[in-house]
Amino acid sequence: MTDTLADSRTSSRTFVEGVPVVVEDVRRRPAAERQAVLADPGFGRHFTDSMFLARYRAGEGWVDARLTAYAPLQLDPSAAALHYAQSIFEGLKAYAQPDGSVATFRPEANAARFVRGAKRLAMPPVPEPGFLAAVDALVDADRDWVPTGPDQTLYLRPYQMAVEPFLGVRPANEYLFLVIASPAGAYFPRGVQPVSVYLSEDYIRAAPGGTGEVKCAGNYAASLLAQEQAIAAGCDQVVWLDAVEKRYVEEMGGMNLFFVLGSGADAELVTPELTGTLLPGITRDSLITLARERGHRVTERRFSVEEWREGVADGSVTETFACGTAAVITPVGEVKARTGDFTVGDGTPGPLTMQLREALLDIQHGRVADTHGWLHRIG
Ligand SMILES: *Cc1c(COP(=O)(O)O)cnc(C)c1O
């Protein structure tokens, strides 16, 4: 290991045709410092030694792909993303495997969603193989940062933003694509706890024709006030309703929702259908597959607040949970709304919620056979 910054080499990985991934010699923090971070990483607070960066210029395409030291960016103060939010991101994780290797979970699905996001924001897409090569290169370079504690992971954040210095409103001519990595602790270090949720009747997350189905930065800025309102009402999370009738349940914060009808082997799952205003979660898609394999019927359809409330009251809706990459599955307990509060089940995590959570975690952490080809080993 060396402390010099000057050396660089061309790796065998290619970002896009004719553009190899250049690997700079990055200064590595000492093992003791790394271990101190990995002992209690939290979420999104610590970053690894390297980052991936590539540039796009109209006329040239994607150029200058490199693994370089994690460091502040220099941006022109007029960079377009800072003004008009032409910016998208992804979130996925790398998991230490029992055999000592490292794997990501369904990164091809993130790559495809990133392309859809870029197109919606009138940006040049990162070709899917380039996205995968960038993520692999970063995890490979910083594999010492993949934590091995229970339910610990390395969270990966690919993102793309417009950096052309220009204040006119039109798609920019210059972009950056970056991938950064952050070690993440167990989401529920003291055991899985149901969250309380607040139905947002004042604000909406996404409207038909808007950007709800892509991970664009502006969606999250617009969600913060509703989340604050949920916290002020004594809840953990906001639940979004459809923008038109404010009647159908869409998502919880940045996670998709499932409702369990009935119980035991005959339990059925309902998840809000992808109408264009919901984010198509990769966790959601994986859980639909796992639940069906276990013999449960899964229906994607609209699900109203009345159906939720009445189902809880008459006992037909037995469990509710949210899902996403960060938390995998989070049970929903108390529900607060201006139209009246209710509690799902007895307020503790339901059995199907916990079974599906374990089933997915077992695959991700390599504790059971990966029969779906969902793990992507990084060699
Ligand atoms: C990212 C995200 C999800 C979950 O997607 P996963 O691919 O499962 O992580 C759900 N809803 C919103 C709004 C999101 O941003």
The ligand as an SDF file (V2000), in Angstrom:
LIG
                    3D

 15 15  0  0  0  0  0  0  0  0999 V2000
  -35.9800    4.3190   -3.7820 C   0  0  0  0  0  0  0  0  0  0  0  0
  -37.4380    4.4110   -3.4540 C   0  0  0  0  0  0  0  0  0  0  0  0
  -38.2260    3.2810   -3.1590 C   0  0  0  0  0  0  0  0  0  0  0  0
  -37.6380    1.9010   -2.9890 C   0  0  0  0  0  0  0  0  0  0  0  0
  -36.9700    1.4150   -4.0770 O   0  0  0  0  0  0  0  0  0  0  0  0
  -35.9390    0.2020   -3.9070 P   0  0  0  0  0  0  0  0  0  0  0  0
  -35.4660   -0.0630   -5.2850 O   0  0  0  0  0  0  0  0  0  0  0  0
  -36.7050   -0.9330   -3.3290 O   0  0  0  0  0  0  0  0  0  0  0  0
  -34.8900    0.6830   -2.9650 O   0  0  0  0  0  0  0  0  0  0  0  0
  -39.5820    3.4510   -2.9880 C   0  0  0  0  0  0  0  0  0  0  0  0
  -40.1510    4.6660   -3.0440 N   0  0  0  0  0  0  0  0  0  0  0  0
  -39.4310    5.7840   -3.2980 C   0  0  0  0  0  0  0  0  0  0  0  0
  -40.1350    7.0850   -3.3700 C   0  0  0  0  0  0  0  0  0  0  0  0
  -38.0580    5.6850   -3.4900 C   0  0  0  0  0  0  0  0  0  0  0  0
  -37.3410    6.7760   -3.7210 O   0  0  0  0  0  0  0  0  0  0  0  0
  1  2  1  0
  2  3  1  0
  2 14  2  0
  3  4  1  0
  3 10  2  0
  4  5  1  0
  5  6  1  0
  6  7  2  0
  6  8  1  0
  6  9  1  0
 10 11  1  0
 11 12  2  0
 12 13  1  0
 12 14  1  0
 14 15  1  0
M  END
$$$$
